[in-house]
Amino acid sequence: MKKIRFGVIGGSGMARGHMEGVTKNENAELVAFCELDDGRIAEVKALYPDIAVYKDYKELLRCGIDAVIVVSPDQLHREMCVEALSLGLHVLCEKPLALTEEDAAAIRDAAAASDKKFMVGQICRYTPSFVKAKELVDAGRIGDLTFVESEYAHDYGHIYEDALRGTWRKDPLRNGVVGGGCHAIDLLRWIAGDVTEVCGISNKKYYPELPYDDTHVAIMKFEGGVIGKVFVSVAVKRNGTLRSLFYGTKGTIITDNGSETMTLFYTDDEGKLQTETITVEVNSHNAVAEVAEFCDIIVNEKEVLTTATEGYKTVKTANAIVKSADMGGVPVKL
Ligand SMILES: NC(=O)c1ccc[n+]([C@@H]2O[C@H](COP(=O)([O-])OP(=O)(O)OC[C@H]3O[C@@H](n4cnc5c(N)ncnc54)[C@H](O)[C@@H]3O)[C@@H](O)[C@H]2O)c1
């Protein structure tokens, strides 16, 4: 069978995670990448000496590839994804789908008009502990969901100081909630469903020079009556975490993407509460599994699960939280 010829836009560590996913997949072939920075070009070439390199993404998109993985600054996702789709390529785009609802909607509409596959890389959907949590919830192990919570805590201090990585992350549109908090929001949406209303508050006590608040918390309502909370900080002084909690009428799941164990409380057949510690692989950037699913979707003509519409809804929820916080906590309906 002819292999899917992949190009990757970007040469960062995250882009290299996707390149690894492509090279490990028996149905895929890495043929080219595009990057502006010479240092990163050299680093990627050292890993993959035989692939073509471009500095103009428009040339990459026209070099004979079947699929592209977009790992560029968030502000560029719209133009790159829309052009790739218009050229008849399959597209896997990094999260967040875009920074604004308008840009996310433009990608969603271009994906809907295309007969090619479009997937947004919400990596939590491939993180072993979260995959297990979703499986337990769907199997009814904790009964009906009542309350869900997730925390995206990641100190961007060193990233903001880096000219390559920090500059575009200091764009007022690239606030922490849509930029990184989209992981926690998407995780909750994946497990609990669509969000109907949010109420956010925020402050800025770590990085006063930022054009947005560095710490947010929001309570939210989901379709079906579940309630939830999301905490997002691009500043707190601790190791990065996506600590998450799922309460149900018959049990509870406590998990963290950085932990080798997760806890399941469940009610047994005699009505007694039991505790189970489940061991999981720690892999918070499982691009290999993400790319494997994307290839499977293309080869076997399967439906995309993490669609552009899913990405759009997560962006919309994130920006509603910021809007609510900017108004001092006024509830915002979605
Ligand atoms: N899934 C995750 O957990 C995760 C983690 C990190 C980043 N991301 C996402 O991945 C994307 C990239 O983030 P990053 O951490 O790799 O950022 P980065 O700043 O480290 O790297 C971005 C790279 O894009 C290059 N670039 C900029 N403009 C370009 C252009 N026009 N053509 C080609 N290359 C260009 C830059 O030179 C840079 O090397 C973002 O959407 C980000 O939100 C996702």
The ligand as a MOL file (V3000), in Angstrom:
LIG
                    3D

  0  0  0     0  0            999 V3000
M  V30 BEGIN CTAB
M  V30 COUNTS 44 48 0 0 0
M  V30 BEGIN ATOM
M  V30 1 N -0.0590 19.5070 22.4620 0
M  V30 2 C 0.7640 20.0920 23.3150 0
M  V30 3 O 0.8800 19.6860 24.4560 0
M  V30 4 C 1.5640 21.2580 22.8360 0
M  V30 5 C 2.7600 21.5720 23.4570 0
M  V30 6 C 3.4850 22.6710 22.9710 0
M  V30 7 C 2.9910 23.4030 21.9080 0
M  V30 8 N 1.8050 23.0680 21.3420 0 CHG=1
M  V30 9 C 1.2700 23.8270 20.2070 0
M  V30 10 O 2.1400 23.5920 19.1060 0
M  V30 11 C 2.2550 24.7800 18.3200 0
M  V30 12 C 3.6990 25.2180 18.2640 0
M  V30 13 O 4.1750 25.4060 19.5670 0
M  V30 14 P 5.7270 25.1690 19.9110 0
M  V30 15 O 5.8360 24.8910 21.3550 0
M  V30 16 O 6.2690 24.2280 18.9230 0 CHG=-1
M  V30 17 O 6.2470 26.6290 19.6450 0
M  V30 18 P 7.7320 27.1420 19.4150 0
M  V30 19 O 7.6930 28.6110 19.5170 0
M  V30 20 O 8.6810 26.3520 20.2570 0
M  V30 21 O 8.0160 26.7130 17.9110 0
M  V30 22 C 7.3040 27.2560 16.8370 0
M  V30 23 C 8.2010 27.1430 15.6320 0
M  V30 24 O 7.4960 27.6100 14.4920 0
M  V30 25 C 8.4270 28.2600 13.6620 0
M  V30 26 N 7.6910 29.1430 12.7570 0
M  V30 27 C 7.1590 30.3680 13.0180 0
M  V30 28 N 6.5840 30.8660 11.9240 0
M  V30 29 C 6.7430 29.9400 10.9610 0
M  V30 30 C 6.3940 29.8970 9.5910 0
M  V30 31 N 5.7230 30.8830 8.9900 0
M  V30 32 N 6.7500 28.8040 8.8700 0
M  V30 33 C 7.4150 27.7850 9.4540 0
M  V30 34 N 7.8000 27.7800 10.7550 0
M  V30 35 C 7.4500 28.8470 11.4860 0
M  V30 36 C 9.3360 29.0070 14.6100 0
M  V30 37 O 10.5870 29.3070 14.0100 0
M  V30 38 C 9.4630 28.0030 15.7540 0
M  V30 39 O 10.5980 27.1600 15.6200 0
M  V30 40 C 1.3480 25.7960 18.9680 0
M  V30 41 O 0.0880 25.7120 18.3630 0
M  V30 42 C 1.2660 25.3280 20.4060 0
M  V30 43 O 0.1190 25.8020 21.0680 0
M  V30 44 C 1.1030 21.9980 21.7750 0
M  V30 END ATOM
M  V30 BEGIN BOND
M  V30 1 1 1 2
M  V30 2 2 2 3
M  V30 3 1 2 4
M  V30 4 1 4 5
M  V30 5 2 4 44
M  V30 6 2 5 6
M  V30 7 1 6 7
M  V30 8 2 7 8
M  V30 9 1 8 9
M  V30 10 1 8 44
M  V30 11 1 9 10
M  V30 12 1 9 42
M  V30 13 1 10 11
M  V30 14 1 11 12
M  V30 15 1 11 40
M  V30 16 1 12 13
M  V30 17 1 13 14
M  V30 18 2 14 15
M  V30 19 1 14 16
M  V30 20 1 14 17
M  V30 21 1 17 18
M  V30 22 2 18 19
M  V30 23 1 18 20
M  V30 24 1 18 21
M  V30 25 1 21 22
M  V30 26 1 22 23
M  V30 27 1 23 24
M  V30 28 1 23 38
M  V30 29 1 24 25
M  V30 30 1 25 26
M  V30 31 1 25 36
M  V30 32 1 26 27
M  V30 33 1 26 35
M  V30 34 2 27 28
M  V30 35 1 28 29
M  V30 36 1 29 30
M  V30 37 2 29 35
M  V30 38 1 30 31
M  V30 39 2 30 32
M  V30 40 1 32 33
M  V30 41 2 33 34
M  V30 42 1 34 35
M  V30 43 1 36 37
M  V30 44 1 36 38
M  V30 45 1 38 39
M  V30 46 1 40 41
M  V30 47 1 40 42
M  V30 48 1 42 43
M  V30 END BOND
M  V30 END CTAB
M  END
